[in-house]
Each structure stands twice: as C-alpha cells, then as structure tokens.
Amino acid sequence: MVAAQAFSPVDRTVQEDPYPFYQELRRGPAATYLPEDDLWVVPRFRHVWDVARSPESYSSKGLRAFAAGAATARGGPRPDLRALDSKLARSLIASDPPDHVRLRRLVARPFTPRSIATLEPRARQICDGLVDQLLAAGGRGDADLVTQLAIPFPVLVIAEALGIPPERREDFKRWSDALVGQLDGEGDPSTVVADIKEMTAYFYEAVAERTVAPRDDLISWIVTSSAENGEPLQPRDLVAFCTLLLVAGNETTTNLIGNLYQAFFDHPGQLERVDRLADLAPVVEEILRYDTSIQGILRLANHDLDLDGTEIPTDAVVLILFGSANRDESRWPDADHFDVDRAPQDHLGFGSGIHLCLGAHLARLEVRTVLDTLRRRLRCIQPSGPAVRTHSIILRGFTSMPVAVEAR
C-alpha cells in the first residue's frame, strides 16, 4: 500500500512502477494537487476522458508551460527548458484550435490506415533483418530485445518514410533522446542543446531540398500538400512537424514493444496463447491499455474549472494520467491483469479527442509486425538479465532488455 500524496511523476521510484500510486490516486478526488511539483493530476478514466476532449478548457499549452519551467519539481525548480519550448511552440501537440485543426488537416492523409498499410511489406523486411541480428547476438549470449530490435526497427521505418538515409538512424535516436531527455531534465545541458541544434539544422536542410525538388517521401508530401491547399507552411512549421514525427515515430513503438514483452514475462502463459490467435490486433490494444508508452500529457487550465467537485484554478498545469485511466477498475474488471483475450475498447493508450495520436496506425502496424515476426521465427524468448526502465514523466518503456532467444 502506498499513499497518494507520495506520488510524483518525477520520482524515480514512481517511474519504475507507477500503478500502485495510481490506484491510490483513483481513490481520491477527481484531481489532486501536488504542491511540491506545482501540478494537478487527474487519475480516473471518466475525468481523463473529459479533460482530453475539452481543449476549450484545458489548453495544450500545458506542455509548453511545463517545458518553459512553469512547473517545479521536488527538490527545486526544473531546468531552464526554453530551447525546448521554442521547438514545441509551433508543434501539433502543443497547439489548440483553430491552429491545431488546420495543422492536423495538412498532415493527416499519410497517416490513414490505407496509407500506413502500404508500409507493411517493407516494415516486415526490416523486422526480419533485425531478428536475424537478434538471433546472431543470442548465439553469442548478448541478445537485447530493446537495443537490437525495439529501438532500431521504428527508427528505420520512420527514416524511410521521411526519406532520410538509414545510415542516419543513430543520429535520429540520439536526437530523439535529447528531446525527450530535455523535457525530463536529463542529460548534460550543453550536449542536449548541441544535439537539438544539429537536428534542427538537418531538418531545415531537408525541407529546403524538398521545397525545390520534391521526392517520394513524407517530408515532400507535407511541403507540397500545404502549398497545394493554399496554406503553405513556413520552414519552421515544417521543421516542427519533422521533429514531432521523429519523436512520435520511434519512441511510442520502441516503448510499446518493450512493455509488451515485459508483460508476457510477468504473465506466464500469455505468450503461448498468442500462437493460436489469427488476429494480433487485440494483443496490441491490450498492451496499450495495460502498460501504454505514453503515461500522460500536460494541459493548462484556460480558466477556473470545476472537475466533478474539484476546483482547478486558471493557469494550473494539469497532468492527465492515461496510464492510470487505463487501469481504472470501474472501467475494466481485473484491470491490473494482462490478458491477450481482453480486446479492450476505448482505452486511452493513444490519448483521445483532437489530440488522438496521429501515428497510432503506424505504431499498431509496427507492434503487430514485431509480434508476428517473433512468434513465427522464435521457438523461445525469455529474460536473461534485469531490464532497465526509462525515466520520464511522460514516456514509459525500457532502454535495455537482455533476452535468451531460440530459433524455430
């Protein structure tokens, strides 16, 4: 048993396993104020659902406010994150209507189910090649599911979609880590700033090249689509989209893959049940519910608000907890149990409302591809050492997961 007041999204103990803390929070009011973090947290499904679908009251500027240092962490003020704030300022995830509606309309088409389905053959080829390497590493006794598959796979897929040479994949991951790490106050500030400047320069160059000579890739599509619709985006807006796609295009899938296999390891028998399933989609939906890679998102109160009897003041930074909402016992019986046959509906693994994850179909395709490839090619996969969790207020996943693997 833990106390609800012990919860802090920046606490490493909480980040290792937030679910007992979430359970206690759900026994309290609709929103709980954390004075030492200067945050309001919303833990229950119906309230998270309402907040996520009320952009007129809960602004996406909460993410920018937090990044700019409006929220404090236990032990003192958060680091100066103004450099990151400038990257978020024009981002889809940090904008409100009407800007959000316009921006999303311009980039939504490549992320429809039909468009994403065209990536599947190449995604399977990439996955098979990485599994070859995973099995070779297994023969040496140093296989790692995260570093050798979960990390490079979505990076290679999104790199190809964006038209970026695959040899830059290590740069992609380094840049993504810098962005995520800066949000959480991690890493050496000078190194992080240098990485972000390098990334920004790269994307500005890529946008300039596609503006002059479009190619058959996602960056070119966004450039030409905005122009053809009479709403040409400025280079800084296009770079903001590239930045968002870089992070969202690999962090979500990487973390979901790690979380999925940890759930299998923690629930003996569930992986064997997957072998008999013709449709793997429900398995992906269950991991999105059970241990989603995006644990929450920040919002800013546009005015004084009443959330089911809890008064939230104007300009309060609000953290809505998708991870907690997805374990709400009033929504799903036995919510703390991972069950591949559950087939959950209306979970919040990808958020909800106007900010429903743009790359949700791509992430689902990638996780299904990994799951299907591993069950087809492996006779056995099991942990061979302690896995290492990421530490983030928003993301939940692993940086390393040693495994023993045996080919069929």
Protein Blocks (a to p, Z undefined) as FASTA:
>chain_A
ZZfklpcfkbmklmmommlmmmmmmmmcfbdcdfknopacdfbfklmmmmmmmmklmcck
lmmmmmnopaccehiacddfklmmmmmmmgmklcccfklmmmmmmmmmmmgfklmmmmmm
mmmmmmmmmmmmmmmmmmnopacfklmmmmmmmmmmmmmmnopafklmmmmmmmmmmmmm
mmnopajfklmmmmmmmmmmmmmmmmmmmmmmccddfklmmmmmmmmnopaccfklmmmm
mmmmmmmmmmmmmmmmmmmmmmmmmmghjlmmmmmpmblklmmmmmmmmmpcblbdcddd
fbdcdeehiacdehiacdddfklmmmgmklmghklbccfklopghiaknogajllcfklm
mmmmmmmmmmmmmmmmpmbdcdfbdcdddddfkbgcdfbdcdddddZZ
